[in-house]
């Protein structure tokens, strides 16, 4: 049997600066049923909330100085609904979980996702731990 000789070189640099992609931590969110729904570049807890319904606001499009969030959304579009608000009507194009049909979020224009300036995630619909109910899932429910 012939003798096998291999040569390899290992190099590393402690002077290299981290790149933007290596510094960015992606967050993964699941439906309460455990289905993968969202991967995003920032924690949902750190994003602003909508005053009308406490939904989490995810910026989908760049607007002047404000940059869009980097995210992938895995949900199924539903027929639009018209909600009556104190200051008028609001049309919502809702999305639900592909596995259990739980309402996950909505936007103000027809699908696909990212065609509207914002995607709104319903409060308590997503969790970072599969099979674990988020603490705000039953917020606003009556204790009867």
HELIX and SHEET records of a PDB file:
HELIX    1   1 UNK A   20  UNK A   23  1                                   4    
HELIX    2   2 UNK A   44  UNK A   46  5                                   3    
SHEET    1   A 4 UNK A  71  UNK A  73  0                                        
SHEET    2   A 4 UNK A  36  UNK A  40 -1                                        
SHEET    3   A 4 UNK A  27  UNK A  31 -1                                        
SHEET    4   A 4 UNK A 126  UNK A 127 -1                                        
SHEET    1   B 5 UNK A  56  UNK A  59  0                                        
SHEET    2   B 5 UNK A 118  UNK A 121 -1                                        
SHEET    3   B 5 UNK A 103  UNK A 107 -1                                        
SHEET    4   B 5 UNK A  88  UNK A  96 -1                                        
SHEET    5   B 5 UNK A  76  UNK A  77 -1                                        
SHEET    1   C 5 UNK A  56  UNK A  59  0                                        
SHEET    2   C 5 UNK A 118  UNK A 121 -1                                        
SHEET    3   C 5 UNK A 103  UNK A 107 -1                                        
SHEET    4   C 5 UNK A  88  UNK A  96 -1                                        
SHEET    5   C 5 UNK A  81  UNK A  85 -1                                        
END                                                                             
